[in-house]
Structure formats: C-alpha cells, structure tokens
C-alpha cells in the first residue's frame, strides 16, 4: 500500500452529519460547527482528525496503517478493500466522557451504550449488569458516498439492547481533498446464518425469542421495517441473534410504532423458514402441536400482534419442551412500614407445597407482593383484598389442579386471578368513594419454572452469582422516558415524577395483564419487591446483599434494614425465593 506525505494545504477535517434528509454533503467544512442538540454533538464527531491525508487523486485509496479516524478510532486491520468501500477493524482510543462508549460485560447480553444523556448509564438497562468502559471489536466502514439518512437517524437515537447492535457513530472527513464518509459499527458474525443445515429447534426458538424482544425495543424507539425483513439484516454475537443492519429500516414520524403486526408477521415467517425450510406456512402433522399453535396465532388469526407477544409464546413452547427439575424452594419474606410512613399499606402472600412421590419431588410456590395506595382505609384494604383473593383461588383451584394436572394452564390462571382482583378492588373503590388501589407483582413456581405477572412499579428480579436482572418493566412515566432515551436509568432514580404510574389494580374496570416465564437453575433466585426496596437501593446493592446472606430470610431482613438506613421513604416489602437442590 502506497501513501503520500501530508500536503500542508490539505488537512484532514471531520464534519458532523445532520440527521435530516436535506443534508448538504457537497463541500467540506474546515471549521466544523458544534451547534445542535447535546445528544447529536456527542454522537457525531465534530473535531479535527489527526489522519494523514493522501495524495489528491480521484482514486479511493486505503488509509495508511495506524491512521486515526475522527480523532477517536485507530486503524488496526484492513478487512475489505473495494473501489467504493473500505472496512477496517479499529480500536477506540479516547476516554472523554462526552464520547465514551460503554458495554454490558454480561456474555448473554453485551448491549453497547453510546453517550445519549448528560448523566451516563451506570447499569445495563436490559439485564442490570454494571457497565464497563470501552468497546472491543469495532468496525469502521468508509465510503466515498454519504451514508443513508436512515443510518444517521439510528445513530442519533443511541440504541442499546442485548438483541440490537446499532451503528455507533457517523461522520465525514476530508482526506487529500476528497470526502470520506465513515460509519462505526460493532462487529457482528454472520457465519452461522450462512450454514445450509438447520440448527436444533430449541436454538432457533431462542434466536426468535431474542429477535422478538429486540424488535419490540426498536418499535418502542420508532424503528421499523415496513413488514419486510431481510435475513442479511440479522447477525450473531456469540450464540445470540441480533439486529445489526439498519440500511433498510424506516423511522416512524411519531417516534413510536403503533402498528407492529407487519414486522411481527415478517419475523414469524423468518423463524418458520428456519425451523421447517419452507417459505409459506403449511399446517401439518410434521409440525409439533405447540409450534402449530404458535404459527396459527400469527398467520391465521393474527392474535400475536407484537414482539413481546411473540417472545412470550416462544417462551411457553420452550418451557413446555423442558421438563421441570426436581428442586426445593427456599423462601424468605418481610414487610416493614419504613422510616417515614405511619401505616404499612403493603401486603404479602407466600404459599408453598411440596409433594414427593416415588422419590420425585414436586415443589409448588405462590408468591404475591401488593403495594397499596390510598391512605388509611384505602391502600391496606386494596392490597389485603388482592392477597386474600390469590389465596382463595390457589386453595380452591390452583393447588388441587396442579396435583392432578401437571399441564394446568398457569398463564391463564394468573391472568384470570389478576383480572378478578382488579374488578374486586375497582368495585370496592366505587362503593367506598375512595381512590384506593394497588400495584402487584406475583409469581407461581412449579419446580424451577416461574410464571410471573405484575402491575405498576412493583418488580421481579432474577439473581445469580454473576448478575441481577430486572425481569419486569415498570408501568411508570420515568420508565417510558428511559425507553425513549429522554433520561438515563440513574436520572430516573432521582426524577421528581418517579412515582407516577399509569397502570394499577382497581383504577379501571378492565386491566391488561402481562405474563412472563423464566427458568431458574439450582442456586439462582427470584426476588419480588415493592418500590420501597427498589427505590431506596440500586440493583448492585440488592445483588451484593442477596448473595452474601446465609439464607433467603436473612437476605430479606438485611435488604429491608439497608433500605431503612438509606431513608426508608416508603413501605418496604420483599419476597426472595431460592432454587435449591433436592
């Protein structure tokens, strides 16, 4: 590779790209402006580049080895050399806070966080793991034509999710009198997708579940594909499938996609083709009944309208294929009034049953945390009614049914029970003329399989030796603001409207109920809590206390004590379930 010495009158200059369709890319700007929103200023480089310019020539030459792109990324290796495009492996070399890249070190997540607010994220918003500074395996794509506006707009949104690997930066440099258009992206592997043989069913379903969650996240941020998904837009990092190519994406003008079915249908078709090798859905005996039910719901009845529903149905199929392990359930629980309130409006329920037959143990647990609202003769009445109704329905139908029918439809039971609790509190609220209500988080465990539901900002967490991960998504104003990148997770903890929730038990006669499933292994935990705990302690403190305690009950005691020491601004309730070997 040949390169000329720098020309004194031809400095390399980096220009920002605007996120609108009217960008003028005709001429370089030797004095790049730093005007614009703070978010755009951080995401798009506006500083001079230290790259050595090449000869003035029409030929699109390679950069010299060791060149610096955008004053931030150092050339390591040339990966592609074509007349219109160069691909380089680069490393990030600048630690300035306003352009810092962070990554989730959890190998099952790996979300990448570009700077997107004044207060940087400290913990992964997808799995809760503490973020690390710097990102490895970065690719810089350099072309002699402007990057599509769709990619520029993706960069400006600062997308970060375990199933999304969006471009991280876009900028323009002048080298040797010519413009170089640069796009920084994470490295994504496509080798698995190009294999001719189809992988195992469970692996494909896991891919589909990951992509479904990622698609819903993209829709939340106004990114969609107009009902057409090219497999080339999908890649892999490790064993996880991710959305990685956004050249064909469309941006919804309102910043939030409401009609999600076209993309969901397109993704379901792709999953179906991976599983069967067929392009069009053909119900038949060769399709397992659970999969046939799934695709009937997508293709025939359109009952599955979005990524969350598709991921949920895939989870059910995967859970049905995996028999519950014979385990013990060890639990602790504690509810405390806190240090400020005079009345404890929270209520708890713990019901556990262990049946052993022919040396096979079958553990069942029902766990409920209800955080009442409405003051004296209001909140504590609402939360108490909820746990009473759960207990009555468990004794009258759930527990006898599970002993007789191991395949009892637990999602349906949970859904019906939450709706019945909502109707009872709503009727009680109307007759009493009060504003009583409650949040809720509840779980039913059959062995190591958990079925979880929640309403409001009471939460469920998954905990093991490596991580703590919030399983539920708060029905709150600040959670929507975090999802839309208006504030960071750290800002949400201190936001003046952090207690504003838009879904509660008893507020309306009808309630939308969400059910999720999670499988635990031995020595893993499920934590249910009111916001009196999660609002006082950050996730990493909860994680540390849980793992250091001698037992689930000791952990509950120490968690409540720590929340009180942190201020105890609300009632504090917590249930901790540990999966133990028989």
PyMOL commands that set and color helices and strands:
alter all, ss='L'
color gray80, all
select helices_A, chain A and resi 38-43+97-99+149-157+192-194+201-220+231-233+261-276+289-300+307-321+379-404+410-432+477-483+489-494+531-534+539-548+552-565
alter helices_A, ss='H'
color red, helices_A
select strands_A, chain A and resi 13-16+68-69+73-81+85-92+102-104+112-113+131-133+138-143+169-175+178-186+223-224+234-237+240-243+250-251+327-336+346-357+360-373+437-446+449-455+459-463+468-470+515-519+525-529+572-581
alter strands_A, ss='S'
color yellow, strands_A
deselect
rebuild
show_as cartoon
